[in-house]
Structure formats: structure tokens, C-alpha cells
Amino acid sequence: MTTPPLALITGAAQGIGYACAEALKEDGYDVILSDVNADGLAEAAATLGARAAIPCDMGDPQAILAMFDQIEAEHGPIIALVNNAGIANPGDFLSYELEAFETVININLRGVFVATQRAARTMVEQGINGAIVNMSSINAQVAIPAIPAYCASKGGVMQLTKVASLALAEHGIRVNAVGPGSIDTAMMAGVNANPEAFKMAMSRTPLGRPGTAREIGDVVAFLCSEKASYITGETIYADGGRLGLNYVMS
């Protein structure tokens, strides 16, 4: 019997990460979940029937490398990697602390680089035509002053995706990103609870509603599939039309 390919999803205890794992599992992958929230991770893995669940802080390069070593020793090589883990850490620009900025960059950008490089090394060594999908954001293109580090990190993810795609193309490894808009997850809970804030968010979303985590998961699963075999270096913006809008809708 053929062994299902392995997919690793970071930040998978809830929200978009869990939805990515769910969609990939439905596509025939064995999924390995990772998250800094060990309790939530264990529950998510049990619900989904994941191959494994490995707590990991994506802000810690050594922890990332150890996670890959463990996965390869116990389960084999990763065929698809989804770098989803991330934080926003909002704050006023003029008083934003350097430590807060570095924390976001370390998780959202440096962690993506470390995981991508580590996964790619094994893929190249073993001749695996793998797929890597990074979670960017519409904030790679449009800015919100209250989340300076987040915006910077997601712009970096967009460029890192392009760089990695060019470096790895000759090895048959595709690297893409997804840039969500307003998605109905815990990160948007504050907006959802404030009628005026929700109205403002929807006024700049032509489809007139938040996206769902599963809608993002389905885009990720597509990019990991053979249906996307000629796509690399791209960021797919699943944003309800927001980036194409040059005015606020009434």
C-alpha cells in the first residue's frame, strides 16, 4: 500500500492553520500539526486524526530545526510545508518597542525562512518535488499603522517566497504564498464584536463579507496540489476583492 505524502502545517491548533490541515488531509495527505499552544495542538490533532502533533515556537530557530529532525526520524520527509504560524502584536508606531517588533519578525519572517530552508534541503537531497506555501497577507501590499511589524513581516514573506521559488525551481520545488484579507478567525474577533469596526472592514471588501478559514485552507491545498504544478513564486490574495478597490464602498 502506498504511504500518503506528509504535510507539515505550523500554527495549526486553530483558525487558518487548522483549516489548511483539514483541507490537505482531505486531499490525501498525512498531516503533522505544529503550534506553540501545546494543549490546543493536542486537541486539534486528535479531532483531525493527524499523524503527529509537535509543539514548536517558530521564533526559536533551534526548535524549528529540532522539529524537522524529529519528523524525519519518526515519520519521513515532508512533501508539503505550510508556514502559517504568525502573530500581529499591534501598537502605536511612535511608542512601538523594538522587542515587540523583533518578536513579530522572528516568528513571522525569520521562522518562515528557517523552516523553508530546512524543508528544502531534505527535498533537494532526496529528489522530492515538494510544495511550500507561506502565509502572507494583504498587508504585504497595504499598510495599517497599528501593526507595523506585522506589515513589515508579511511584505518580507512575499519577497522571501519569490526568492525561494527562484532558488528552488531547478529542483522541482514550488514555493508560493497566500495573502488573506479579512478572515473570520480569532484575530478578527475584536472587529466582529464592534459593529462600527465591522462595517468599516466590510466597506472595503467588495464581496461584502469576511472570508472563512476554510476558504484560505482550500487555496493552500490547491497550491500544494498538482493542479498548481505550473505556479511558483506567486502570492494569491484571497481578500474578497479588497486589493482591487480604490475607494471605500458605502
N, C-alpha and C positions, 0 to 999 in steps of 0.2 A: 504494500500500500504506500502511495506517495505521501511524504510528510508535508503538511501545509507550510507555506512560507511564513517566516516570522516578521512581525512588525512591532516596533517599539514606539510607544506614544508617551511623551513626557507631559506632566501637568494633567494627568488623566483621571484624577479622582472625581472630577465633576465637570459640568459645563461642556465647553467645546472639546476638550481633550477626551472626555468620556464618549462624546458623540462620534469623534474620529475613530476611537477604538471599536465602537459598536458597528460603524459602517464598514470598517476594514474586516472585522470578524465576519460580517455578512457576505463579504466578498471572498471569503475563503482563507483569510489569514489566521494564523495563531497569533494572538496579541499578548504583548508584555506591557504592563502598565507601570508607570513611574510617577511619583509625586512626592513632595516634601511632607504632605499630610498623610502620615502612615495609617491612621485609623480610617480615614475616608478612602484611602487607596485600597485597603484590605476589603472594605465593604464593596467598592466598585468592582474589584476583581472577582469577588465571589458572585456578585449579581450577573456579571457579564460572562463568567466562565473563562477568565483569562488564563493563559498558560502560566504566567507568573506575575507577581507584583513586587517591585523593588523600590523602597523609599530612597529618594535621592534629592539632594539640594543642588539645583542646576547652577547655583552661584559658586559652587565648590568644584574646581576642575579635577581635583584628585578623586572626588566622589563620583564624578561622571566617568572617569577612566576606569575606576573600580567596578562600576555598574556594567560597563561593556565587557570587562574581563569576566565577571560573574556570568553574564548572559551567555557569552561564547563558550565558557567552560561547561555550563549546565544545560544549555539548550541549542547551541549552534549559532551561526551567523545571522545577523539582521539583514533582511531583504528590503524592508521599507522602514524608514525612520521619520517620525513626525515630531519636530521640535515645537511643541506647543506651550510649554511652561513659560509663564511670564507674570509680571506684576506691573502696576501703574504708579503707585506711590505719589499721589497728587500733592501739590503745594504751591504757594506763591513764588513766582520767579525770583523776585528780589531777595527773598529770605530763604530760598531753597538751599538746604545743606548739601555740601559736597558728598558727605557719607550717603545720604539718600540717593543722590544722583548715581554714585558708583554702585550702590546695591542694585538699582534697576538695570544699569548697563551690564553688570556682571551676570545677572540671570538672563536677561532678555537678549543680549547680544554675544557676550563672551561665551556663555553656556552653549549657545547655538553653534558657534564656531568650534568649540571643543568637541561637542557631540558629532557634528558633521564630519570633522576631520577624522575622528576616531572610527566612526562607522565606515567612512570611505576607504580608510587604509585596509580594513579587512575585506571590503568589497573588491578592491583592486587586487589584493594578494590572492583572493580565491576566484577571481574572474566572475564576480557577481554583477549582473546588470541591475543594480538596485535603483531605488527611488527615494529621494529625500524631499520632504515638504516642511517648510518653515512657516511659522505663524507670524505674519507681518500685521499690518493694519492699514486702514485708510489714513491713519496718522503718519504713515510714511510719506504721504503726499500733502495732507492738510494738517494744520497745527492747532493745538489747543494750549493756551498759555499756562494753564494749571497743571499740565502734565509734561513738563519739559524733557525729563529724562526718558519717559515713555516714547514721546515723539522721536527723539534722537535715536533711541534704540531700534525702533521699527523702521526708520529710514535706513539705519545700518543693516538691518536684516534684509531689506530689499536689495541693497548693494552686495552684501555677502552672498546672497542667493545667486546673483549674476556671476560673481567671481567664481564661486564653487562650480556653477554649471559649466563655465568655460574650462576650468581646470580639470573637470572630471568627464567631460564629453567623450574624450578619446577612449575612456574606459567603459563607456556604455552606461554610465551612471547619470540619471537625470535629477536635477535639483530645481525645485520650484517653490513658490510661496503662495499663501492665501492672505488676502487683506480684508478682514471683516469690517463691516460698518457697525451700525447699532444692532447688537445681538442680545436677545433676551436671556441673559445669564446673570450670575451673582454680581458681576462687575457693573451691570446696568440697573441693579436693584434700586439704587438711590434715585435714579432718573425715573424709573417706573412708579416710584412712590410719590413723586412730586408732579401733579398734573401740569403745571406750567412748564417744567423742565421736559416732561414727556412730549408735550405739544410742540415745544421748540425742536426737539430731536426729530420728530416726525415731519416738521415743516421743511426740513432739509433732506427728507427721504422720499423721493418720488413715488415709490411703491406704497408709502403711507403706513407702514407697519415695521416693527422690529423683525430682524431675521431670527431664526431658531438655531440652536446649537447644531441640530442635525443637518440643517441646510449647509452649514460650514463643513461638517463631517463628510457629507456627500461629495463636496468639491475636493476635499483632501483624498478621499477614496478614489475619485476619478483620476487625480494626478498620480496616484500610486499604481494605477492600472495600465494595461496595455492599450486601452482606449486613448491614453495620453502619450503614446510612445514617441511622438514627434514634438513634444512640448518640453522645453527645458529653458531655465533662466527667466521664467516669467513669474509675475505676481498677478494672480487672479483676484480681482476685487469683487467680493460678494457683499455689496453695500446697498442694495435696493435702488441703485441709480444715483447715489449721492455725489460721486465724484464728477458726474457729468452735468451737475446742476450749477448754474452761475447766478442763482438768486434764491431767496428763501420763499417757499410756497406759502400761500395764505391758508 
